[in-house]
Amino acid sequence: MQKSCQVLATQFGLVLAFNTQMHSLDVEISASYFEALCGMFGSCNNNASDDFMLPSGDMVIKVVNL
Ligand SMILES: *[C@@H]1O[C@H](CO)[C@@H](O)[C@H](O)[C@H]1NC(C)=O
């Protein structure tokens, strides 16, 4: 069976899992970062409505798939 998942796990609680067949990337972060993040993966506060917030506090109005 062909291996389809590449996993990178860091000592600071970040896990990246790239599925080479689905071309998807799963990102997991330790719960110790709760409400301490920002950027395109969200603020890690269980509130998806404030994900994609810019450093200015404004929300991104359009996300373009590449
Ligand atoms: C979620 O985030 C939005 C935008 O910041 C805010 O208006 C809303 O009150 C938040 N919801 C909860 C349940 O905290």
N, CA, C, O and the ligand as a Tripos MOL2 file, in Angstrom:
@<TRIPOS>MOLECULE
protein
  278   277    67     0     0
PROTEIN
NO_CHARGES

@<TRIPOS>ATOM
      1 N           0.8510   -1.1920    0.0000 N.3       1 MET1
      2 CA          0.0000    0.0000    0.0000 C.3       1 MET1
      3 C           0.8880    1.2440    0.0000 C.2       1 MET1
      4 O           1.8600    1.3230    0.7510 O.2       1 MET1
      5 N           0.5460    2.2080   -0.8460 N.am      2 GLN2
      6 CA          1.3350    3.4270   -0.9530 C.3       2 GLN2
      7 C           1.0390    4.3700    0.2160 C.2       2 GLN2
      8 O          -0.1130    4.5680    0.5990 O.2       2 GLN2
      9 N           2.0910    4.9350    0.7610 N.am      3 LYS3
     10 CA          1.9260    5.8720    1.8670 C.3       3 LYS3
     11 C           1.3980    7.1970    1.3210 C.2       3 LYS3
     12 O           2.0030    7.7740    0.4180 O.2       3 LYS3
     13 N           0.2810    7.6850    1.8570 N.am      4 SER4
     14 CA         -0.3390    8.8890    1.3040 C.3       4 SER4
     15 C          -0.3680   10.0400    2.2870 C.2       4 SER4
     16 O          -0.9310   11.0900    1.9780 O.2       4 SER4
     17 N           0.2270    9.8760    3.4740 N.am      5 CYS5
     18 CA          0.1760   10.9500    4.4550 C.3       5 CYS5
     19 C           1.5680   11.2270    5.0040 C.2       5 CYS5
     20 O           2.2250   10.3270    5.5270 O.2       5 CYS5
     21 N           2.0140   12.4650    4.8850 N.am      6 GLN6
     22 CA          3.2920   12.9030    5.4450 C.3       6 GLN6
     23 C           2.9840   13.7490    6.6640 C.2       6 GLN6
     24 O           2.2000   14.6950    6.5770 O.2       6 GLN6
     25 N           3.5850   13.4260    7.7970 N.am      7 VAL7
     26 CA          3.2630   14.1190    9.0480 C.3       7 VAL7
     27 C           4.5160   14.7730    9.6130 C.2       7 VAL7
     28 O           5.5800   14.1580    9.6880 O.2       7 VAL7
     29 N           4.3660   16.0360   10.0070 N.am      8 LEU8
     30 CA          5.4260   16.7580   10.7070 C.3       8 LEU8
     31 C           4.8780   17.1710   12.0720 C.2       8 LEU8
     32 O           3.8970   17.9100   12.1520 O.2       8 LEU8
     33 N           5.5070   16.6970   13.1380 N.am      9 ALA9
     34 CA          5.0830   17.0440   14.4960 C.3       9 ALA9
     35 C           6.2220   17.7920   15.1750 C.2       9 ALA9
     36 O           7.3510   17.3030   15.2110 O.2       9 ALA9
     37 N           5.9340   18.9750   15.7140 N.am     10 THR10
     38 CA          6.9690   19.7670   16.3710 C.3      10 THR10
     39 C           6.8890   19.6190   17.8790 C.2      10 THR10
     40 O           5.8810   19.1530   18.4110 O.2      10 THR10
     41 N           7.9480   20.0140   18.5670 N.am     11 GLN11
     42 CA          7.9700   19.9160   20.0280 C.3      11 GLN11
     43 C           7.1060   20.9840   20.6780 C.2      11 GLN11
     44 O           6.7660   20.8600   21.8540 O.2      11 GLN11
     45 N           6.7320   22.0540   19.9290 N.am     12 PHE12
     46 CA          5.9190   23.1130   20.5460 C.3      12 PHE12
     47 C           4.4260   22.9330   20.2930 C.2      12 PHE12
     48 O           3.6460   23.8520   20.5400 O.2      12 PHE12
     49 N           4.0170   21.7590   19.8040 N.am     13 GLY13
     50 CA          2.5860   21.4580   19.7600 C.3      13 GLY13
     51 C           1.9010   21.6760   18.4360 C.2      13 GLY13
     52 O           0.6730   21.7360   18.3760 O.2      13 GLY13
     53 N           2.6800   21.7980   17.3600 N.am     14 LEU14
     54 CA          2.1100   21.9500   16.0180 C.3      14 LEU14
     55 C           2.2610   20.6390   15.2630 C.2      14 LEU14
     56 O           3.3460   20.0580   15.2310 O.2      14 LEU14
     57 N           1.1720   20.1710   14.6530 N.am     15 VAL15
     58 CA          1.2160   18.9650   13.8250 C.3      15 VAL15
     59 C           0.6730   19.3090   12.4450 C.2      15 VAL15
     60 O          -0.4430   19.8130   12.3230 O.2      15 VAL15
     61 N           1.4570   19.0390   11.4090 N.am     16 LEU16
     62 CA          1.0390   19.2290   10.0250 C.3      16 LEU16
     63 C           0.9280   17.8500    9.3890 C.2      16 LEU16
     64 O           1.8580   17.0480    9.4790 O.2      16 LEU16
     65 N          -0.2050   17.5680    8.7450 N.am     17 ALA17
     66 CA         -0.3940   16.2820    8.0760 C.3      17 ALA17
     67 C          -0.8140   16.5660    6.6410 C.2      17 ALA17
     68 O          -1.9110   17.0660    6.3880 O.2      17 ALA17
     69 N           0.0800   16.2380    5.7000 N.am     18 PHE18
     70 CA         -0.1930   16.4820    4.2820 C.3      18 PHE18
     71 C          -0.6040   15.1830    3.6270 C.2      18 PHE18
     72 O           0.1570   14.2160    3.6300 O.2      18 PHE18
     73 N          -1.8060   15.1490    3.0620 N.am     19 ASN19
     74 CA         -2.2910   13.9700    2.3550 C.3      19 ASN19
     75 C          -1.9310   14.1270    0.8840 C.2      19 ASN19
     76 O          -2.4830   14.9810    0.1910 O.2      19 ASN19
     77 N          -1.0030   13.3000    0.4120 N.am     20 THR20
     78 CA         -0.5000   13.4500   -0.9500 C.3      20 THR20
     79 C          -1.4880   12.9640   -2.0040 C.2      20 THR20
     80 O          -1.3450   13.3070   -3.1780 O.2      20 THR20
     81 N          -2.4800   12.1790   -1.6170 N.am     21 GLN21
     82 CA         -3.4970   11.7470   -2.5890 C.3      21 GLN21
     83 C          -4.6180   12.7670   -2.6960 C.2      21 GLN21
     84 O          -5.0870   13.0600   -3.7950 O.2      21 GLN21
     85 N          -5.0540   13.3110   -1.5590 N.am     22 MET22
     86 CA         -6.1480   14.2840   -1.5470 C.3      22 MET22
     87 C          -5.6460   15.7140   -1.7490 C.2      22 MET22
     88 O          -6.4360   16.6340   -1.9610 O.2      22 MET22
     89 N          -4.3090   15.8910   -1.6800 N.am     23 HIS23
     90 CA         -3.7160   17.2260   -1.7500 C.3      23 HIS23
     91 C          -4.3280   18.1480   -0.7140 C.2      23 HIS23
     92 O          -4.6930   19.2870   -1.0070 O.2      23 HIS23
     93 N          -4.4320   17.6380    0.4960 N.am     24 SER24
     94 CA         -4.9910   18.4340    1.5930 C.3      24 SER24
     95 C          -3.9650   18.5300    2.7170 C.2      24 SER24
     96 O          -3.0910   17.6740    2.8540 O.2      24 SER24
     97 N          -4.0840   19.5610    3.4970 N.am     25 LEU25
     98 CA         -3.1860   19.7780    4.6290 C.3      25 LEU25
     99 C          -4.0080   19.9880    5.8890 C.2      25 LEU25
    100 O          -4.8130   20.9160    5.9620 O.2      25 LEU25
    101 N          -3.8090   19.1330    6.8760 N.am     26 ASP26
    102 CA         -4.4530   19.3020    8.1740 C.3      26 ASP26
    103 C          -3.4570   19.9720    9.1140 C.2      26 ASP26
    104 O          -2.2920   19.5790    9.1760 O.2      26 ASP26
    105 N          -3.9120   20.9680    9.8330 N.am     27 VAL27
    106 CA         -3.0630   21.6800   10.7870 C.3      27 VAL27
    107 C          -3.6910   21.5560   12.1640 C.2      27 VAL27
    108 O          -4.8430   21.9390   12.3680 O.2      27 VAL27
    109 N          -2.9290   21.0190   13.1070 N.am     28 GLU28
    110 CA         -3.4060   20.9230   14.4840 C.3      28 GLU28
    111 C          -2.4360   21.6870   15.3750 C.2      28 GLU28
    112 O          -1.2260   21.6870   15.1500 O.2      28 GLU28
    113 N          -2.9960   22.3370   16.3910 N.am     29 ILE29
    114 CA         -2.1490   23.0970   17.3220 C.3      29 ILE29
    115 C          -2.5780   22.7730   18.7510 C.2      29 ILE29
    116 O          -3.7520   22.5150   19.0180 O.2      29 ILE29
    117 N          -1.6270   22.7890   19.6440 N.am     30 SER30
    118 CA         -1.9040   22.4640   21.0390 C.3      30 SER30
    119 C          -2.9350   23.4280   21.6320 C.2      30 SER30
    120 O          -2.9660   24.6060   21.2780 O.2      30 SER30
    121 N          -3.7650   22.9260   22.5220 N.am     31 ALA31
    122 CA         -4.7800   23.7520   23.1840 C.3      31 ALA31
    123 C          -4.1480   24.8560   24.0260 C.2      31 ALA31
    124 O          -4.8410   25.7860   24.4400 O.2      31 ALA31
    125 N          -2.8540   24.7700   24.2830 N.am     32 SER32
    126 CA         -2.2030   25.8310   25.0580 C.3      32 SER32
    127 C          -2.1410   27.1390   24.2770 C.2      32 SER32
    128 O          -1.8380   28.1890   24.8440 O.2      32 SER32
    129 N          -2.4290   27.0800   22.9650 N.am     33 TYR33
    130 CA         -2.4550   28.2910   22.1460 C.3      33 TYR33
    131 C          -3.8560   28.8750   22.0230 C.2      33 TYR33
    132 O          -4.0770   29.7750   21.2120 O.2      33 TYR33
    133 N          -4.8130   28.3760   22.8180 N.am     34 PHE34
    134 CA         -6.1960   28.8490   22.7410 C.3      34 PHE34
    135 C          -6.2490   30.3640   22.9200 C.2      34 PHE34
    136 O          -5.6860   30.9070   23.8700 O.2      34 PHE34
    137 N          -6.9330   31.0380   21.9940 N.am     35 GLU35
    138 CA         -7.0870   32.5040   21.9690 C.3      35 GLU35
    139 C          -5.7630   33.2400   21.8490 C.2      35 GLU35
    140 O          -5.6900   34.4300   22.1540 O.2      35 GLU35
    141 N          -4.7150   32.5530   21.4110 N.am     36 ALA36
    142 CA         -3.4060   33.1910   21.3160 C.3      36 ALA36
    143 C          -2.8830   33.2220   19.8860 C.2      36 ALA36
    144 O          -1.7090   33.5160   19.6600 O.2      36 ALA36
    145 N          -3.7450   32.9200   18.9200 N.am     37 LEU37
    146 CA         -3.3070   32.8770   17.5300 C.3      37 LEU37
    147 C          -4.1000   33.8700   16.6920 C.2      37 LEU37
    148 O          -5.1330   34.3830   17.1210 O.2      37 LEU37
    149 N          -3.5920   34.1330   15.4810 N.am     38 CYS38
    150 CA         -4.3340   34.9120   14.5050 C.3      38 CYS38
    151 C          -3.8210   34.5080   13.1310 C.2      38 CYS38
    152 O          -2.8140   33.8110   13.0110 O.2      38 CYS38
    153 N          -4.5270   34.9560   12.0950 N.am     39 GLY39
    154 CA         -4.0780   34.6470   10.7450 C.3      39 GLY39
    155 C          -5.0300   33.7330   10.0200 C.2      39 GLY39
    156 O          -6.1650   33.5260   10.4490 O.2      39 GLY39
    157 N          -4.5520   33.1780    8.9010 N.am     40 MET40
    158 CA         -5.4550   32.4660    8.0020 C.3      40 MET40
    159 C          -5.9930   31.1700    8.5770 C.2      40 MET40
    160 O          -6.9530   30.6310    8.0260 O.2      40 MET40
    161 N          -5.4340   30.6440    9.6430 N.am     41 PHE41
    162 CA         -5.9820   29.4410   10.2550 C.3      41 PHE41
    163 C          -6.9140   29.7770   11.4050 C.2      41 PHE41
    164 O          -7.3920   28.8750   12.0930 O.2      41 PHE41
    165 N          -7.1790   31.0490   11.6260 N.am     42 GLY42
    166 CA         -8.1330   31.4440   12.6610 C.3      42 GLY42
    167 C          -7.4580   31.8250   13.9590 C.2      42 GLY42
    168 O          -6.2400   31.7270   14.1090 O.2      42 GLY42
    169 N          -8.2820   32.2600   14.8870 N.am     43 SER43
    170 CA         -7.7540   32.7520   16.1530 C.3      43 SER43
    171 C          -7.8030   31.7060   17.2540 C.2      43 SER43
    172 O          -7.4350   31.9940   18.3930 O.2      43 SER43
    173 N          -8.2510   30.4910   16.9330 N.am     44 CYS44
    174 CA         -8.2370   29.3830   17.8900 C.3      44 CYS44
    175 C          -9.0580   29.7090   19.1350 C.2      44 CYS44
    176 O          -8.6160   29.4780   20.2600 O.2      44 CYS44
    177 N         -10.2620   30.2480   18.9200 N.am     45 ASN45
    178 CA        -11.1230   30.5830   20.0570 C.3      45 ASN45
    179 C         -12.5060   29.9340   19.9470 C.2      45 ASN45
    180 O         -13.4430   30.3570   20.6240 O.2      45 ASN45
    181 N         -12.6350   28.9270   19.1150 N.am     46 ASN46
    182 CA        -13.9110   28.2230   18.8710 C.3      46 ASN46
    183 C         -14.9700   29.1230   18.2620 C.2      46 ASN46
    184 O         -16.1580   28.8110   18.3390 O.2      46 ASN46
    185 N         -14.5680   30.2310   17.6620 N.am     47 ASN47
    186 CA        -15.5090   31.1410   17.0070 C.3      47 ASN47
    187 C         -15.0370   31.3630   15.5660 C.2      47 ASN47
    188 O         -14.1660   32.1930   15.3030 O.2      47 ASN47
    189 N         -15.6280   30.6060   14.6460 N.am     48 ALA48
    190 CA        -15.1710   30.6570   13.2550 C.3      48 ALA48
    191 C         -15.4920   31.9910   12.5960 C.2      48 ALA48
    192 O         -14.9170   32.3050   11.5530 O.2      48 ALA48
    193 N         -16.3820   32.7780   13.1630 N.am     49 SER49
    194 CA        -16.7770   34.0200   12.5020 C.3      49 SER49
    195 C         -15.6870   35.0830   12.5520 C.2      49 SER49
    196 O         -15.7670   36.0640   11.8130 O.2      49 SER49
    197 N         -14.6760   34.9240   13.3950 N.am     50 ASP50
    198 CA        -13.5970   35.9150   13.3870 C.3      50 ASP50
    199 C         -12.3040   35.3600   12.7860 C.2      50 ASP50
    200 O         -11.2240   35.9180   12.9810 O.2      50 ASP50
    201 N         -12.4320   34.2600   12.0570 N.am     51 ASP51
    202 CA        -11.2760   33.7670   11.3100 C.3      51 ASP51
    203 C         -11.0320   34.6850   10.1170 C.2      51 ASP51
    204 O         -11.9260   35.4250    9.7060 O.2      51 ASP51
    205 N          -9.8450   34.6380    9.5700 N.am     52 PHE52
    206 CA         -9.4580   35.4720    8.4340 C.3      52 PHE52
    207 C          -9.4720   36.9540    8.7930 C.2      52 PHE52
    208 O          -9.8490   37.7840    7.9660 O.2      52 PHE52
    209 N          -9.0730   37.2900    9.9990 N.am     53 MET53
    210 CA         -8.9850   38.6920   10.4150 C.3      53 MET53
    211 C          -7.5990   39.2230   10.0870 C.2      53 MET53
    212 O          -6.5920   38.5640   10.3440 O.2      53 MET53
    213 N          -7.5580   40.4240    9.5150 N.am     54 LEU54
    214 CA         -6.2930   41.0630    9.1710 C.3      54 LEU54
    215 C          -5.6490   41.6640   10.4190 C.2      54 LEU54
    216 O          -6.3310   41.8640   11.4240 O.2      54 LEU54
    217 N          -4.3510   41.9540   10.3730 N.am     55 PRO55
    218 CA         -3.6950   42.5780   11.5290 C.3      55 PRO55
    219 C          -4.3690   43.8760   11.9720 C.2      55 PRO55
    220 O          -4.2880   44.2570   13.1400 O.2      55 PRO55
    221 N          -5.0410   44.5570   11.0260 N.am     56 SER56
    222 CA         -5.7360   45.8030   11.3490 C.3      56 SER56
    223 C          -7.0280   45.5620   12.1220 C.2      56 SER56
    224 O          -7.6100   46.5080   12.6520 O.2      56 SER56
    225 N          -7.4880   44.3050   12.1970 N.am     57 GLY57
    226 CA         -8.7600   44.0040   12.8380 C.3      57 GLY57
    227 C          -9.9070   43.8930   11.8470 C.2      57 GLY57
    228 O         -10.9990   43.4450   12.1960 O.2      57 GLY57
    229 N          -9.6510   44.3070   10.5990 N.am     58 ASP58
    230 CA        -10.6710   44.1730    9.5520 C.3      58 ASP58
    231 C         -10.7370   42.7060    9.1080 C.2      58 ASP58
    232 O          -9.7560   41.9680    9.1940 O.2      58 ASP58
    233 N         -11.9230   42.3070    8.6300 N.am     59 MET59
    234 CA        -12.0980   40.9440    8.1530 C.3      59 MET59
    235 C         -11.7780   40.8690    6.6670 C.2      59 MET59
    236 O         -12.0650   41.8020    5.9160 O.2      59 MET59
    237 N         -11.1800   39.7530    6.2430 N.am     60 VAL60
    238 CA        -11.0030   39.5080    4.8130 C.3      60 VAL60
    239 C         -12.3860   39.3000    4.2080 C.2      60 VAL60
    240 O         -13.1760   38.5050    4.7170 O.2      60 VAL60
    241 N         -12.6790   40.0100    3.1250 N.am     61 ILE61
    242 CA        -14.0290   39.9000    2.5500 C.3      61 ILE61
    243 C         -14.1200   38.8640    1.4480 C.2      61 ILE61
    244 O         -15.2250   38.4740    1.0730 O.2      61 ILE61
    245 N         -12.9870   38.4000    0.9120 N.am     62 LYS62
    246 CA        -13.0490   37.3910   -0.1420 C.3      62 LYS62
    247 C         -11.8290   36.4830   -0.0580 C.2      62 LYS62
    248 O         -10.6940   36.9570   -0.0070 O.2      62 LYS62
    249 N         -12.0680   35.1870   -0.0430 N.am     63 VAL63
    250 CA        -10.9850   34.2190   -0.0480 C.3      63 VAL63
    251 C         -10.9620   33.5580   -1.4130 C.2      63 VAL63
    252 O         -11.9720   33.0290   -1.8770 O.2      63 VAL63
    253 N          -9.8110   33.5950   -2.0440 N.am     64 VAL64
    254 CA         -9.6870   33.0680   -3.4020 C.3      64 VAL64
    255 C          -8.9540   31.7300   -3.3550 C.2      64 VAL64
    256 O          -7.8620   31.6240   -2.7950 O.2      64 VAL64
    257 N          -9.5660   30.7220   -3.9460 N.am     65 ASN65
    258 CA         -8.8930   29.4220   -4.0530 C.3      65 ASN65
    259 C          -7.8390   29.4980   -5.1320 C.2      65 ASN65
    260 O          -8.1070   30.0060   -6.2210 O.2      65 ASN65
    261 N          -6.6510   29.0070   -4.8550 N.am     66 LEU66
    262 CA         -5.5730   29.0230   -5.8470 C.3      66 LEU66
    263 C          -5.5060   27.6900   -6.5540 C.2      66 LEU66
    264 O          -4.6620   27.4980   -7.4300 O.2      66 LEU66
    265 C1        -17.4880   35.6650   17.3840 C.3      67 LIG67
    266 O1        -16.6950   36.6520   16.7730 O.3      67 LIG67
    267 C2        -17.4660   37.7250   16.2370 C.3      67 LIG67
    268 C3        -16.4990   38.6710   15.5000 C.3      67 LIG67
    269 O2        -15.4730   39.1020   16.3450 O.3      67 LIG67
    270 C4        -18.2220   38.4290   17.3610 C.3      67 LIG67
    271 O3        -19.0070   39.4740   16.8320 O.3      67 LIG67
    272 C5        -19.1200   37.4140   18.0700 C.3      67 LIG67
    273 O4        -19.7330   38.0150   19.1880 O.3      67 LIG67
    274 C6        -18.2900   36.2200   18.5230 C.3      67 LIG67
    275 N1        -19.1650   35.1910   19.0800 N.am     67 LIG67
    276 C7        -18.9630   34.6650   20.2680 C.2      67 LIG67
    277 C8        -19.9050   33.5720   20.6520 C.3      67 LIG67
    278 O5        -18.0320   34.9990   20.9870 O.2      67 LIG67
@<TRIPOS>BOND
     1     1     2 1
     2     2     3 1
     3     3     4 2
     4     3     5 am
     5     5     6 1
     6     6     7 1
     7     7     8 2
     8     7     9 am
     9     9    10 1
    10    10    11 1
    11    11    12 2
    12    11    13 am
    13    13    14 1
    14    14    15 1
    15    15    16 2
    16    15    17 am
    17    17    18 1
    18    18    19 1
    19    19    20 2
    20    19    21 am
    21    21    22 1
    22    22    23 1
    23    23    24 2
    24    23    25 am
    25    25    26 1
    26    26    27 1
    27    27    28 2
    28    27    29 am
    29    29    30 1
    30    30    31 1
    31    31    32 2
    32    31    33 am
    33    33    34 1
    34    34    35 1
    35    35    36 2
    36    35    37 am
    37    37    38 1
    38    38    39 1
    39    39    40 2
    40    39    41 am
    41    41    42 1
    42    42    43 1
    43    43    44 2
    44    43    45 am
    45    45    46 1
    46    46    47 1
    47    47    48 2
    48    47    49 am
    49    49    50 1
    50    50    51 1
    51    51    52 2
    52    51    53 am
    53    53    54 1
    54    54    55 1
    55    55    56 2
    56    55    57 am
    57    57    58 1
    58    58    59 1
    59    59    60 2
    60    59    61 am
    61    61    62 1
    62    62    63 1
    63    63    64 2
    64    63    65 am
    65    65    66 1
    66    66    67 1
    67    67    68 2
    68    67    69 am
    69    69    70 1
    70    70    71 1
    71    71    72 2
    72    71    73 am
    73    73    74 1
    74    74    75 1
    75    75    76 2
    76    75    77 am
    77    77    78 1
    78    78    79 1
    79    79    80 2
    80    79    81 am
    81    81    82 1
    82    82    83 1
    83    83    84 2
    84    83    85 am
    85    85    86 1
    86    86    87 1
    87    87    88 2
    88    87    89 am
    89    89    90 1
    90    90    91 1
    91    91    92 2
    92    91    93 am
    93    93    94 1
    94    94    95 1
    95    95    96 2
    96    95    97 am
    97    97    98 1
    98    98    99 1
    99    99   100 2
   100    99   101 am
   101   101   102 1
   102   102   103 1
   103   103   104 2
   104   103   105 am
   105   105   106 1
   106   106   107 1
   107   107   108 2
   108   107   109 am
   109   109   110 1
   110   110   111 1
   111   111   112 2
   112   111   113 am
   113   113   114 1
   114   114   115 1
   115   115   116 2
   116   115   117 am
   117   117   118 1
   118   118   119 1
   119   119   120 2
   120   119   121 am
   121   121   122 1
   122   122   123 1
   123   123   124 2
   124   123   125 am
   125   125   126 1
   126   126   127 1
   127   127   128 2
   128   127   129 am
   129   129   130 1
   130   130   131 1
   131   131   132 2
   132   131   133 am
   133   133   134 1
   134   134   135 1
   135   135   136 2
   136   135   137 am
   137   137   138 1
   138   138   139 1
   139   139   140 2
   140   139   141 am
   141   141   142 1
   142   142   143 1
   143   143   144 2
   144   143   145 am
   145   145   146 1
   146   146   147 1
   147   147   148 2
   148   147   149 am
   149   149   150 1
   150   150   151 1
   151   151   152 2
   152   151   153 am
   153   153   154 1
   154   154   155 1
   155   155   156 2
   156   155   157 am
   157   157   158 1
   158   158   159 1
   159   159   160 2
   160   159   161 am
   161   161   162 1
   162   162   163 1
   163   163   164 2
   164   163   165 am
   165   165   166 1
   166   166   167 1
   167   167   168 2
   168   167   169 am
   169   169   170 1
   170   170   171 1
   171   171   172 2
   172   171   173 am
   173   173   174 1
   174   174   175 1
   175   175   176 2
   176   175   177 am
   177   177   178 1
   178   178   179 1
   179   179   180 2
   180   179   181 am
   181   181   182 1
   182   182   183 1
   183   183   184 2
   184   183   185 am
   185   185   186 1
   186   186   187 1
   187   187   188 2
   188   187   189 am
   189   189   190 1
   190   190   191 1
   191   191   192 2
   192   191   193 am
   193   193   194 1
   194   194   195 1
   195   195   196 2
   196   195   197 am
   197   197   198 1
   198   198   199 1
   199   199   200 2
   200   199   201 am
   201   201   202 1
   202   202   203 1
   203   203   204 2
   204   203   205 am
   205   205   206 1
   206   206   207 1
   207   207   208 2
   208   207   209 am
   209   209   210 1
   210   210   211 1
   211   211   212 2
   212   211   213 am
   213   213   214 1
   214   214   215 1
   215   215   216 2
   216   215   217 am
   217   217   218 1
   218   218   219 1
   219   219   220 2
   220   219   221 am
   221   221   222 1
   222   222   223 1
   223   223   224 2
   224   223   225 am
   225   225   226 1
   226   226   227 1
   227   227   228 2
   228   227   229 am
   229   229   230 1
   230   230   231 1
   231   231   232 2
   232   231   233 am
   233   233   234 1
   234   234   235 1
   235   235   236 2
   236   235   237 am
   237   237   238 1
   238   238   239 1
   239   239   240 2
   240   239   241 am
   241   241   242 1
   242   242   243 1
   243   243   244 2
   244   243   245 am
   245   245   246 1
   246   246   247 1
   247   247   248 2
   248   247   249 am
   249   249   250 1
   250   250   251 1
   251   251   252 2
   252   251   253 am
   253   253   254 1
   254   254   255 1
   255   255   256 2
   256   255   257 am
   257   257   258 1
   258   258   259 1
   259   259   260 2
   260   259   261 am
   261   261   262 1
   262   262   263 1
   263   263   264 2
   264   265   266 1
   265   265   274 1
   266   266   267 1
   267   267   268 1
   268   267   270 1
   269   268   269 1
   270   270   271 1
   271   270   272 1
   272   272   273 1
   273   272   274 1
   274   274   275 1
   275   275   276 1
   276   276   277 1
   277   276   278 2
@<TRIPOS>SUBSTRUCTURE
     1 MET1         2 RESIDUE 1 A MET
     2 GLN2         6 RESIDUE 1 A GLN
     3 LYS3        10 RESIDUE 1 A LYS
     4 SER4        14 RESIDUE 1 A SER
     5 CYS5        18 RESIDUE 1 A CYS
     6 GLN6        22 RESIDUE 1 A GLN
     7 VAL7        26 RESIDUE 1 A VAL
     8 LEU8        30 RESIDUE 1 A LEU
     9 ALA9        34 RESIDUE 1 A ALA
    10 THR10       38 RESIDUE 1 A THR
    11 GLN11       42 RESIDUE 1 A GLN
    12 PHE12       46 RESIDUE 1 A PHE
    13 GLY13       50 RESIDUE 1 A GLY
    14 LEU14       54 RESIDUE 1 A LEU
    15 VAL15       58 RESIDUE 1 A VAL
    16 LEU16       62 RESIDUE 1 A LEU
    17 ALA17       66 RESIDUE 1 A ALA
    18 PHE18       70 RESIDUE 1 A PHE
    19 ASN19       74 RESIDUE 1 A ASN
    20 THR20       78 RESIDUE 1 A THR
    21 GLN21       82 RESIDUE 1 A GLN
    22 MET22       86 RESIDUE 1 A MET
    23 HIS23       90 RESIDUE 1 A HIS
    24 SER24       94 RESIDUE 1 A SER
    25 LEU25       98 RESIDUE 1 A LEU
    26 ASP26      102 RESIDUE 1 A ASP
    27 VAL27      106 RESIDUE 1 A VAL
    28 GLU28      110 RESIDUE 1 A GLU
    29 ILE29      114 RESIDUE 1 A ILE
    30 SER30      118 RESIDUE 1 A SER
    31 ALA31      122 RESIDUE 1 A ALA
    32 SER32      126 RESIDUE 1 A SER
    33 TYR33      130 RESIDUE 1 A TYR
    34 PHE34      134 RESIDUE 1 A PHE
    35 GLU35      138 RESIDUE 1 A GLU
    36 ALA36      142 RESIDUE 1 A ALA
    37 LEU37      146 RESIDUE 1 A LEU
    38 CYS38      150 RESIDUE 1 A CYS
    39 GLY39      154 RESIDUE 1 A GLY
    40 MET40      158 RESIDUE 1 A MET
    41 PHE41      162 RESIDUE 1 A PHE
    42 GLY42      166 RESIDUE 1 A GLY
    43 SER43      170 RESIDUE 1 A SER
    44 CYS44      174 RESIDUE 1 A CYS
    45 ASN45      178 RESIDUE 1 A ASN
    46 ASN46      182 RESIDUE 1 A ASN
    47 ASN47      186 RESIDUE 1 A ASN
    48 ALA48      190 RESIDUE 1 A ALA
    49 SER49      194 RESIDUE 1 A SER
    50 ASP50      198 RESIDUE 1 A ASP
    51 ASP51      202 RESIDUE 1 A ASP
    52 PHE52      206 RESIDUE 1 A PHE
    53 MET53      210 RESIDUE 1 A MET
    54 LEU54      214 RESIDUE 1 A LEU
    55 PRO55      218 RESIDUE 1 A PRO
    56 SER56      222 RESIDUE 1 A SER
    57 GLY57      226 RESIDUE 1 A GLY
    58 ASP58      230 RESIDUE 1 A ASP
    59 MET59      234 RESIDUE 1 A MET
    60 VAL60      238 RESIDUE 1 A VAL
    61 ILE61      242 RESIDUE 1 A ILE
    62 LYS62      246 RESIDUE 1 A LYS
    63 VAL63      250 RESIDUE 1 A VAL
    64 VAL64      254 RESIDUE 1 A VAL
    65 ASN65      258 RESIDUE 1 A ASN
    66 LEU66      262 RESIDUE 1 A LEU
    67 LIG67      265 GROUP 0 **** ****
